[in-house]
Amino acid sequence: MPTIASLPLFPLRTVLLPGATLGLRVFEPRYLDLVRECGRNASGFGICLILQGEEVGAPATPAAFGTEARIEDFGTGEDGLLTLRVRGARRFHVNRTRVRDNGLLVGEVEWRAAGDADPVRPQHGLLSTMLQSLLDRVGGEYAQAPPSSFDDPDWVSWRLAELLPLTDTQRQQLLQDDDPHARLDQLLALLS
């Protein structure tokens, strides 16, 4: 039985992937309320790609699939605005939305299952090798990942989707697929 939850949503013109980090500047009262609520409840919020509308002003129309964002760090920018660093956690599907009095969009979401425990399949071995070589060149937080990570189809698909020069539409299509092996098939097709 799927788990249903109520989750405040922060629609953006970008896709947050599981495990990826994102920097945000928060200034609208509804999102300042969201951050306070997350701090009080030790909870996350949802980030969804905007399909229609803008990041500021009236609530935008979000994509039906998104990623839970967990706040890792916060501060104040030079402009005095609240800054956040969030990391993508669980994926979700939005069943319906409502708008609070303060303009904050809240979704009734169904959490999506994590990928299976099967190792990377032989036809995707090239993608795993490519990711390893990419991380050797660019470094960053994933450069010290344990070798077992490169045999995890979920981890490999998310890291490639994060690091490759894909469009937000392509990343959104990958985010919507529950099967990590199917995501790796999509990435192979995009690379060829």
N, C-alpha and C positions, 0 to 999 in steps of 0.2 A: 504494500500500500504506500503510495507516494506521501511524503511529508509536505503539508501545506503550511505556509507561514505568512505573516504580514511583514513587509519589508519596505522602508522608505526608499524611494528611487531618486537617483541623481542622473538624469539623462545628459549625455555629452556627445560631442562630435568625434568620439573615439571609442574603440573597443578595448575593454580591460580583459585580459586573459588570465586564467588561473595561474598563480605563481608569479605573475608579472607585477611590476611596481608602476605607479603613476603619481605624478605631482599635481596637486590641485591648489587653486587660489579660491578662497571662499569669502564672499562678501554679501550675498543676498541673505536677508533675514531668514527665509525658509531653510536655507542650507546651514546657516549658523545654528538654528534650532535643531536641525538634523544632527550636527556634530555634538551638540550638548546632550541630545538624547542617546547617541551612541556611547558617549563617555559615561553617562549615568548607568546605562544598562550593559556596558561592556559588550556591545553588539556591533554589527556591521551595517552597511547599507548597500543598495544595489546600484550598479552602474550599467546603463543600457545605451546603445547607440541611438542617437536621435534620427528618426525617420522623417519627421516633419516638425517644423518650428525652430526655435532658437534656444541657446543655452540659458539666456537671461530673459526675464519677462514672463509672459504667459506660459503655463506648463506645456512642454513639448510632447509630441507623440513618440514614445520609445519603442524600440524593437521588442519583440516578445521574449527574446532570450537575452540574458545578461549575466554578470558575475558579481558575487558579493565582494565588497571592498572592506578590508579591515584596516583601521588606522594604525600605522606603525610609528609615525612621528608627526609632530606639528610644531609650528613656530609662527613668527610674524615676519612678513616680507619687508623690504625697504619701503614699500608703499603703505605699510601699516596693516595690510590685509592678512588674514589668517591663511597660513599655508599648511597643507597636509601632504604626507607621503602615505599612500595606501598600497596594499598588496591584494591582488585578486585571490579569492578563496574558492568557494563553491559556485557552480553554475546553477542557474535557475531558469524556469519558464514562467512568464507572467500570465496568470489566468484572467485577471481583471484588475482594473485600477480605479482609484478614487482620489479626489483632490481634497486635502485638508483646508480649513479656513485660511491658513497662512500661505496657501498656494503650493504646498509640498505634495508631490505625487507619491502615493503609497500603493504598492502592488500586493495582490494576493498571489504568492509565488509557490511553485512546486519545485523543490530541490531536485536536481538531476543527479543521477548516480555517477560516481567516478568511473573511469575506464576499467576494463577487466585487468586481471593480473597476468595475462599471457605476455610473453616477451615479444620484442620487435620481431616481426616475421622476416624471412630471408629477402623477400622482394623490397623490403624497406630498409635493409641494412645500409644501403648507400646514404639514406637520409641521416641515419645515426652517425655514420662516419663523417658526413658533411658538417653536421652540427658540432662534432668534436673538433674538427679542423677550424671551423668558424670561431669557436670559443678559444682555441689556442691562439688565434690571431687577435681577437678583440678583447680578450680577458673579461673582466667584470665579475659579478658575483657568482656566475655559473661556472667559471673557469676551473674552480676547485671541486666541482661536483664529483661524487664517487662514480667509479666505472659502472656500477649497477644502474645508474640513472639513464645511461645511454642504451639500456636494454628495456626501458620502460616506455611503451608506445605513447602513453598519455603525456609523460614529461617531454619526450622528444618532439611530439606534435605541438605542444604548447610553446616550447622554446623556439622552434623553427618559425611558428606563426608570429611570435613576438619579434624575432630578430631579422627575418627576411623582409624585403621592401614590398609588402603586400598592401593592398588598399583596405580601407575599413570594411568595405562590402565583402571582400575575400575573407578577412578575419572573422566577420560576423557569420559567414557561411560555415566556417570551421567551428566556431563556438556553438552553433546549433546542432552539430553532429555528436551524438552520444558515444559513438564507436571510435576509439582512437586509431584503429587500423584503417577505417574509412577516411579519417582525417589525414592520415599519412598517404593514402591513395590520392586524395585531393591535392596534397602538397606536391606529390610526384607529378601529377598532371599540370599543376601550375608552373613547376620548374621546367617541364619539357616544352 
